[in-house]
Amino acid sequence: MADAAGRLTRLAEEVLGAKLPVRIRAWDRSEFGPPGAPVLVFRNRRALRRLLFKPGELGLARAWVAGDLDIEGDLYEALDLLAGLIWERGTAAPAPQRAPVLRALARPEIRAAAKELLSLAAVPLPPSPPAEEARTRRGPLHTLLRDKEAISHHYDVGNDFYALVLGPSMVYSCAYWAGPDATLEEAQRDKLDLICRKLGLTEGQRLLDVGCGWGSMVLHAAREYGVRAVGITLSEEQATYARKRVAEAGLADRVEIRVQDYREIHDEPFDAISSIGMAEHVGRARYAEYANALYALLKPGGRLLNHQIARRPLTDEDTYHVDEFIDRYVFPDGELSPVGRTAGALEDAGFEVRDVEVLREHYALTLRRWVANLEARWKEAVRLTTPGRARVWRLYMAASALSFERNRIGVNQVLAVRTPESGASGLPLRPRVWQG
């Protein structure tokens, strides 16, 4: 009698020492678990082999990307229910830590269950990783070449695919919402304008946008504030798209798009610098270099707006590790830091930090809109990239939305000034008006 789902559930609960909060459906069409709960679908035995050979988040990710594992029902609910089995959560260690299943499989009393799982998986050979997984990287982190390869893995997957997910704004960072009923395009326009106002942009000034993406920030600043702008990116596909947009907007005389690293800029000074969703790629080992470089590129009195995802601080920062799924499939070599460390690094470089605005809830709203865009045009998205790549983006954006909502990660805009010796920051006495 077909009962793979029941056996999987019993063995998983024995290994984990906890009840599974989702239903299981197996390759033999058997189903077991809480009625009405989201269903974790093992489409074949290969899904189980992936989990056995790479227990934890990487095995789950590989099975998901390959299409061996699926979820039926509310994806957000399923991910929220499974989060406690994949990561530890709590006040002492709110960031993702070592998966509980890894520790469980190391216990002698669990070996019998592990053997039965191997038997259930049939041929116990490790499947090859999906083609969408980033190649193993060697050598020092965050060299010019390695950073360029990491950026290419994430961004050079097709401009048409990103246009489908991001919408007409082509802005790939947290929007700024007046309310949940606003459109994504309105919220992204408001975010760009908020940054321009924080930077105090005026006609004729020179702006540098570090990690300019598809050019939305430099286009908005040039069109609405009359600045001369330089946007830099390491993605050839982004640069091609951005240059086309600049030409079509008739702004080629005021906007320049370069394929260039921030460490290679030598035509300073700039009146203002925006860095929106780029510093996550810099890495802890290079962050002081990043802060010092931006400080040197600004003229005295110039402003920096650093818009950056942050993680919660750890009691022991040396235990921090990058999520395996994100590192292998989404942002290779990406690293997150607590906002306090970011502000400290900017101050160490000589900046005066003048304002920190937390936009955590705004990013959750943004990600849910991106997921909705992807799901609404799923077949087209698969055609534009690959089924595995589309599944990567759906999982990472949905899981990230929950992480922002649950305060596992955040996003912040840090406004800093290269304050001159006179001490005149150029900022108003009350730059913000609070409501409520």
C-alpha positions in Angstrom: 0.0 0.0 0.0 1.3 3.4 -1.0 2.3 5.3 2.2 5.6 7.2 1.5 4.1 10.4 2.8 3.3 8.8 6.2 6.7 7.3 6.5 8.4 10.6 5.5 6.4 12.5 8.1 7.1 10.0 10.9 10.8 9.8 10.1 11.1 13.6 9.7 9.4 14.2 13.1 11.7 11.6 14.7 14.8 13.3 13.3 13.6 16.9 14.1 12.0 16.1 17.4 8.9 18.2 16.5 5.6 17.9 14.7 5.6 18.9 11.0 3.3 21.9 10.6 2.6 21.1 6.9 1.1 18.2 5.0 3.3 15.9 2.9 2.4 14.5 -0.5 4.8 11.9 -1.9 5.7 10.6 -5.3 3.3 7.6 -4.8 0.4 10.0 -4.3 0.1 9.3 -0.6 -0.6 12.3 1.6 -0.3 12.8 5.4 -0.4 15.7 7.8 -2.6 18.4 9.3 -5.8 18.9 7.3 -6.0 22.3 5.6 -2.3 23.0 6.0 -0.1 23.9 3.0 1.2 20.8 1.2 5.0 20.1 0.8 5.1 18.0 -2.4 7.9 15.5 -3.0 7.5 15.0 -6.7 10.1 12.2 -6.8 12.6 10.3 -4.7 15.3 12.7 -5.9 13.9 15.4 -3.7 14.5 13.2 -0.6 18.0 12.4 -1.8 18.8 16.1 -2.1 17.7 16.6 1.5 19.7 13.6 2.8 22.9 14.6 1.1 22.7 18.3 1.9 20.5 18.5 5.1 19.1 21.9 5.8 18.5 25.0 3.7 20.8 24.1 0.7 19.2 20.7 0.2 15.8 22.3 0.3 16.9 25.0 -2.1 18.3 22.5 -4.6 15.2 20.4 -4.5 13.0 23.5 -4.9 15.0 25.0 -7.8 15.1 21.7 -9.6 11.4 21.3 -9.3 11.7 18.1 -7.3 10.0 19.8 -4.3 7.0 22.1 -4.5 4.5 23.8 -2.3 0.7 23.8 -2.8 -1.3 26.4 -0.9 -0.2 29.7 0.4 3.6 30.0 -0.1 4.0 32.6 2.6 2.1 30.5 5.1 4.2 27.5 4.3 7.5 29.3 4.5 6.5 30.8 7.8 5.5 27.4 9.2 8.7 25.8 8.0 11.0 28.6 9.2 11.4 27.2 12.7 12.6 23.9 11.3 15.1 25.5 9.0 16.4 28.3 11.2 16.6 28.9 14.9 14.8 32.1 15.9 14.8 33.8 19.2 16.0 36.9 21.1 19.4 35.5 21.7 20.1 34.6 18.0 17.5 36.3 15.7 19.5 35.8 12.5 19.5 32.5 10.6 21.8 30.0 12.4 22.8 26.4 11.8 19.8 24.3 10.7 18.4 22.1 13.5 18.2 19.1 11.1 22.0 19.2 10.7 22.5 18.7 14.5 19.8 16.1 14.6 21.4 13.9 12.0 24.7 13.9 14.0 23.0 12.2 17.0 23.6 8.4 17.3 20.0 7.7 18.2 18.8 9.2 14.9 20.9 6.9 12.7 18.2 4.2 12.4 15.8 6.8 11.1 18.4 8.1 8.7 19.0 4.6 7.4 15.3 4.2 6.8 15.2 7.5 4.9 18.1 6.3 2.7 16.1 3.2 2.0 13.0 5.2 1.1 15.1 7.4 -1.2 16.0 4.3 -3.2 19.3 4.8 -5.1 21.4 6.8 -2.6 23.5 8.9 -5.0 23.8 12.6 -4.7 22.1 14.4 -7.5 23.9 17.1 -9.4 23.1 20.7 -8.3 20.7 22.6 -10.6 22.3 24.6 -13.4 21.2 27.8 -11.7 23.6 27.3 -8.8 26.6 29.6 -8.8 29.9 28.0 -9.5 32.3 27.4 -6.6 34.4 30.5 -6.1 38.1 30.5 -5.2 40.5 33.1 -4.1 40.1 36.2 -1.9 36.6 37.7 -1.4 35.6 40.9 -3.2 38.4 41.4 -5.6 37.5 43.4 -8.7 37.1 40.3 -10.9 35.2 38.2 -8.3 32.8 41.0 -7.6 32.1 41.4 -11.3 31.4 37.7 -11.6 29.1 37.7 -8.6 27.1 40.7 -9.9 26.8 39.1 -13.3 25.4 35.9 -11.8 22.6 37.9 -10.2 21.8 40.7 -12.7 22.7 39.3 -16.1 19.7 37.0 -16.3 17.7 39.1 -18.8 16.5 42.6 -18.7 13.0 41.5 -19.9 12.8 39.1 -16.9 13.5 41.9 -14.5 11.1 44.3 -16.3 8.4 41.6 -15.7 9.1 41.4 -12.0 9.9 45.1 -11.2 7.4 46.8 -13.4 7.9 50.0 -15.4 10.0 51.7 -12.7 12.9 49.2 -13.1 13.9 49.9 -9.6 15.3 46.9 -7.7 15.3 48.2 -4.2 12.8 48.9 -1.4 10.0 51.3 -2.4 8.6 54.1 -0.2 5.0 53.6 0.5 2.4 56.3 1.3 0.1 53.4 2.1 -0.7 49.8 1.0 -3.1 51.1 -1.7 -0.4 52.9 -3.6 0.9 51.4 -6.8 4.4 50.0 -7.0 5.4 52.6 -9.6 4.2 55.4 -7.3 6.1 54.0 -4.3 9.3 53.6 -6.3 9.0 57.2 -7.7 8.5 58.4 -4.1 11.6 56.5 -3.0 13.8 58.1 -5.7 12.4 61.5 -4.9 13.0 61.0 -1.2 16.6 60.3 -1.9 17.0 63.3 -4.1 15.5 65.5 -1.4 17.7 64.0 1.4 20.7 64.7 -0.8 19.5 68.3 -1.3 20.1 68.1 -5.1 19.9 71.3 -7.1 20.4 72.1 -10.7 24.0 71.9 -12.0 25.2 69.6 -9.2 27.2 66.5 -9.9 25.7 63.2 -8.6 27.4 59.7 -8.5 25.0 56.7 -8.2 27.0 53.7 -7.1 25.3 50.5 -8.3 23.0 52.4 -10.7 21.0 49.3 -11.9 18.9 50.1 -14.9 19.4 53.9 -14.5 16.2 54.9 -12.7 17.9 57.0 -10.0 20.2 59.0 -12.4 17.3 59.5 -14.8 15.0 60.8 -12.1 17.7 63.1 -10.6 18.6 64.6 -14.0 15.0 65.0 -15.2 13.5 66.4 -12.0 16.4 68.2 -10.3 18.7 69.2 -13.2 21.8 67.5 -12.0 24.6 66.0 -14.1 24.8 62.3 -13.1 27.2 59.4 -13.4 25.8 55.9 -12.8 28.1 53.0 -12.4 27.3 49.2 -12.5 29.3 46.0 -13.0 26.5 44.5 -15.1 26.9 44.8 -18.8 23.2 44.0 -19.4 22.2 46.7 -16.9 24.5 49.3 -18.5 23.1 48.6 -22.0 19.5 48.9 -20.8 20.3 52.1 -18.8 22.1 53.8 -21.8 19.1 53.1 -24.0 16.8 54.7 -21.5 19.0 57.7 -21.1 19.1 58.2 -24.9 15.3 57.8 -25.2 14.8 60.4 -22.4 17.0 62.9 -24.3 19.4 63.1 -21.3 22.6 61.9 -22.9 24.2 65.3 -22.3 23.6 65.1 -18.6 23.7 61.4 -17.7 26.6 59.0 -18.2 26.4 55.2 -17.5 29.6 53.3 -16.9 30.6 49.7 -16.4 32.9 50.5 -13.5 33.8 49.6 -9.9 33.6 52.3 -7.2 37.3 51.6 -6.6 38.1 52.7 -10.1 36.6 56.2 -10.1 39.2 59.0 -10.4 37.2 62.0 -11.7 36.0 63.4 -8.4 34.7 65.5 -6.7 31.0 64.9 -6.6 28.4 67.1 -4.9 26.4 64.0 -3.8 26.5 60.2 -3.9 23.7 57.7 -3.7 24.3 54.1 -3.1 21.1 52.2 -3.2 21.1 48.4 -2.5 24.8 48.1 -3.5 26.6 48.0 -0.2 25.4 44.5 0.5 27.8 43.4 -2.2 30.8 45.1 -0.6 31.6 42.6 2.2 32.8 43.2 5.7 36.4 42.9 4.8 36.1 45.8 2.2 33.6 48.0 4.0 36.2 50.4 5.4 37.7 50.7 1.9 34.2 51.4 0.5 33.4 54.1 3.1 36.8 55.8 2.6 36.5 55.7 -1.2 33.1 57.4 -1.1 34.3 60.0 1.4 37.3 60.8 -0.9 34.9 61.2 -3.9 32.7 63.8 -2.2 33.6 67.5 -2.0 33.5 69.1 1.5 29.8 69.6 2.4 28.7 66.8 0.0 26.1 64.3 1.1 26.0 60.5 0.9 22.7 58.5 1.0 23.5 54.9 1.7 20.4 52.6 1.3 21.3 49.1 2.6 19.7 45.9 3.9 20.8 45.1 7.4 20.7 42.0 9.6 20.1 41.8 13.3 23.3 41.9 15.5 24.6 38.7 17.0 26.0 38.2 20.5 29.1 36.8 18.8 29.6 38.4 15.4 32.2 35.8 14.5 29.4 33.2 14.2 27.8 35.1 11.3 27.5 33.1 8.1 25.8 33.8 4.8 22.6 31.9 4.1 23.5 29.1 1.7 20.6 29.5 -0.5 21.2 33.2 -1.0 24.9 32.6 -1.5 24.5 29.9 -4.1 21.5 31.1 -6.0 20.8 34.8 -5.4 23.7 37.0 -4.3 27.0 35.2 -4.4 29.5 36.6 -1.8 26.8 39.0 -0.5 27.1 39.9 3.2 24.8 41.8 5.6 25.9 43.9 8.6 23.9 45.5 11.4 23.1 49.1 10.8 25.2 50.2 13.8 28.3 48.7 12.1 27.5 50.5 8.9 27.1 53.8 10.6 30.3 53.2 12.6 32.3 52.5 9.4 31.0 55.7 7.8 32.0 57.6 10.8 35.4 56.0 10.9 35.9 57.2 7.3 35.2 60.8 8.4 31.5 61.1 7.6 29.1 62.8 10.0 26.0 60.5 10.2 23.0 62.9 10.3 20.0 60.6 9.8 19.0 57.0 9.8 15.5 56.0 8.5 14.2 52.5 8.9 12.2 51.2 5.9 11.7 47.6 7.0 8.0 47.4 6.5 8.3 49.2 3.2 10.5 46.4 1.8 8.0 43.7 2.8 5.3 45.5 0.8 7.7 45.9 -2.1 8.6 42.2 -2.2 5.0 41.1 -2.1 4.3 43.2 -5.1 7.3 41.7 -7.0 6.1 38.2 -6.1 2.6 39.1 -7.3 4.1 40.4 -10.6 6.1 37.2 -11.1 3.2 34.8 -10.3 0.7 36.7 -12.5 3.0 36.2 -15.5 4.6 32.9 -14.5 4.7 31.2 -17.9 6.2 34.3 -19.5 8.8 34.6 -16.8 9.9 30.9 -17.3 10.2 31.6 -21.0 12.4 34.6 -20.5 14.8 32.8 -18.2 14.6 29.2 -17.0 12.1 27.4 -14.8 14.8 27.0 -12.1 15.7 30.7 -12.2 12.0 31.8 -11.9 11.6 29.4 -8.9 14.7 30.9 -7.3 13.3 34.4 -7.5 9.8 33.4 -6.3 11.3 31.6 -3.2 13.8 34.3 -2.3 11.5 37.2 -2.7 8.7 35.5 -0.7 11.0 34.3 2.0 12.6 37.8 2.2 9.2 39.5 2.6 8.6 37.3 5.6 12.1 38.1 7.0 11.4 41.8 6.8 7.9 41.4 8.3 9.3 39.3 11.2 12.2 41.7 11.9 14.8 39.1 11.0 16.3 41.6 8.6 15.8 45.3 7.9 16.7 48.1 5.5 17.9 51.6 6.3 18.7 54.8 4.7 21.7 56.4 6.3 22.3 60.1 5.4 25.9 61.2 6.0 27.8 64.4 5.3 31.4 65.1 4.6 31.2 68.0 7.0 33.8 70.7 6.3 36.1 72.1 9.0 33.7 75.0 9.5 31.2 72.5 10.9 28.4 73.8 8.6 26.6 70.6 7.5 24.2 72.4 5.1 21.2 70.6 6.6 18.1 72.3 8.0 17.6 72.3 11.8 14.6 70.0 11.5 15.0 67.9 8.3 12.1 65.6 9.2 8.6 66.2 10.2 7.1 63.4 12.4 3.5 62.4 12.3 1.5 60.5 15.0 
